[in-house]
């Protein structure tokens, strides 16, 4: 069984923070890192995002304006130096240039790369990320997805009034949807045999320290939380305990409030929750017309068109990843 740091790669609004809260109850064996690469992606000198390109004050006020990708990795290494296994929840798109631009290894991570593994521009063949393969191999990779018809409208809401005043995300950027980047990362990890070929749940799937293909769909998590968490724990080598699904004590609440503070407004539901229990009402069957009307009423005509275009663009990527997801 792998003892590597666990990296839960996901996209925005995939119920990933609720899932992360489960593992934040295991402070006896785990050290959780909440979206650490967002620091360097949005704010640092190696930032890849254009979101704060013209807002130096926001970058400075974040406290991460000097944070490089190397700094993030060094922080994760320190997190794992106290004998606990590190559990990282982060966005796949934080590891890639936006809009499918060619990726080169970020400057702070180029030292120590074996000769001949990068071209003259600093790119590794086939690697869609800015992180060297040798570093990527150091993590136990897992994935969490959610249907775009639910994830993308939820993210849109965080980027428009009134919530944008809290989040600081003043516009919706479709290139932050995160599905295509998650798919590209997943395919690269399979190609390099960092994950797979065995699927989660297969006999001897993680034999000899191998990492199974472990993808969770948020709908399964919301319908069958205990079964999903238990299955995930089995694939990652974490001892499952039923009380991981409850966190109504003061210590846990204070711990997560501090951990989630840098992403204000995005995690209010997860912060104020006290447990992860199965939802009592399944999602209603909807048509494209009813969805469009719902989004139009909530956000306006132009916004509805933007959301629909983004959803439609990302459904194929979701469905591709869904074909590898665990079955419950």
Secondary structure, DSSP 8 states (H G I E B T S, - for coil): ---SEEEEEE-TTSSHHHHHHHHHT-TTTEEEEESTHHHHHHTSTT---STTTT-HHHHHHHT-TT--HHHHHHHHHHHGGGS-EEEEEEEGGGGS-GGG------GGG-TT--TTSB-TTS-BTT--SSS-HHHHTTEEEEEEE--HHHHHHHHHHHTSTTTHHHH---S--GGGS-HHHHHHHHHHHHHTTSS-SSBTTSTTTTGGG---B-EEEHHHHHHSHHHHHHHHHHHHT----GGGGB--SHHHHHHHHHHTTTSTTTSHHHHH--B----SS------HHHHHHHHHHHH-HHHHHHHHHHHHHHHHHHHHHHTTS---
